[in-house]
Amino acid sequence: MQHGTAVSRNGRAALLLGSSGAGKSRLALQLMAYGADLVADDAVGLNLAGRSVILSCAPSIKGMIEARGVGLLTVNVIDKAALAIVVDLDKTAHTRLPALEAHSILGVKFPLISGKDNPNLAAIVWCLLGGGQILPLD
């Protein structure tokens, strides 16, 4: 299990990482308002399937997400999704066009987005989950 939150669009998932209060559930709720599906909030299961990492949720918290200041919400969820990108809500991008970064999970590397203080983060993640890519600056 990984402490974090996971959402998916058409089977492509984003793993949202960060310390308590960093905004993982808030970002997930924004993405769900766009049409993303919740995979898991707070604890995400990780399983290696070939060269893919499959995200899932523990049955005890399935279908629940924390809405800070409101409480626990029940929502529709999907059982699993393949990890596509990782968002670190504790990291800030210090340049306008940062170099590409990667985050390794179970030996597989995924694009890493430094998400702290990025006002367009939900829209960026939505585009990437829809099949967009981060282009290298070479």
N, C-alpha and C positions, 0 to 999 in steps of 0.2 A: 504494500500500500504506500502511496505517495500522498503527503499532505498537499492538497491543492483542490482545484475545481476543473472540471472538463466539460466542454460543450462541443457539439458537432454540427456540421452542415453537410448534408449529402454523404455521410460516412467519413468525412475528414474532420479530425478533432484537433482542438487547441487545448493544451494543458496550461492552466493558469496557476502560476506559483507566486508566493510572496508570504511575508510574515502576517500574523494576525492583524486584521484591520487595514491591510494593504489595498483591498478592493477586489479580491477574486470573485466573490459572489456578486458584487455590484456590476463588474464587467460581464459576468455570465448573464445576469438579468438583462443588461442592455443588449447583448447578443441574442438572447431569447426573444426580446421584443422585435428584433429584426427578422426572426424566424428560425434561429438555431435551436437545437434540441439539447437538453441537459443530459449529460452522461452521469456525472457525480459531483456533489458539492462536499467539500471538506476532506474526503478521503477517496483517492482514486486507485483502483486496481490496475496493475501493469502486468501484461503477459506478452512474452515474445512469441511471434508466429512467423517463422522464417526471418525475413529482414523487416518485418513490421512489428510495431508495438501496439497492442490492442488495449484500449482503456475500458474499464468497467466500474461498476459500483457495488459496494457491499449491500446485501439485502436489507440490513437494518436501517439504512439511510436512503434507500432507493426512492426516488420521486420527491425528495425534500431539498429545499434550498433555503438558506438563511437570508432574510431581508432585514438588514440592520435597522433597528428602530421600529420594526413591525413584528417580526417573529419568524417562525418557520412557515414556509409556504409549501403546499403540495402542487406539483406540476407534472406534466407528461414528460417521460424520459425515454431514452433508447437504451438497450441493454449493453451495447458495446460500439466502439468506433476506432478506426485506425488513427494513431497520432500523426499529425502533419506539421504542427508548429508548437513551440513553447514560448510562453509570455512570462517574463519575470517582472513582477510589479514592484520589486524592491530596487531594480536597476534603472538608472536614468541614461538615456542616450545624450552624450555630451557634445555631439556635433550634429549639424543639420543632415548630413548624409554619412552615417557611420559605416564602418567596414562591416561586412557580414560576420555574424557570430553564430556559433553552433552550440547546442546543449546535447550531451550524450545521455541516453537512457537505455539501460540494458544493452549497452554496446552499440547502439544505433544513434547516429547524429541527426539532429533536427534543427531547422532554422530557429534562432533565438531572437526574440524581440525584447528590447529593454523598454518596459511599458510605463515606468513611473513618470508622472507629470506630462503624459502625452494626451492632449485634449482630443485627438482623433483616433484613439486606440481602438474603440469598438468598431469603427468603420474600417480601419486598417485590417483588423483580424477578420472581419466579415468578408472583405475582398480576398484575403489570402485563403480562407476556408472555401471560397467559391472557385478556387483554382488559380488565383493570381500568384505571382512569384516576386521575391525580392531580387532585383537585378544587381549583379556585381558591378562595382565602380571601375573596373579595369578598362 
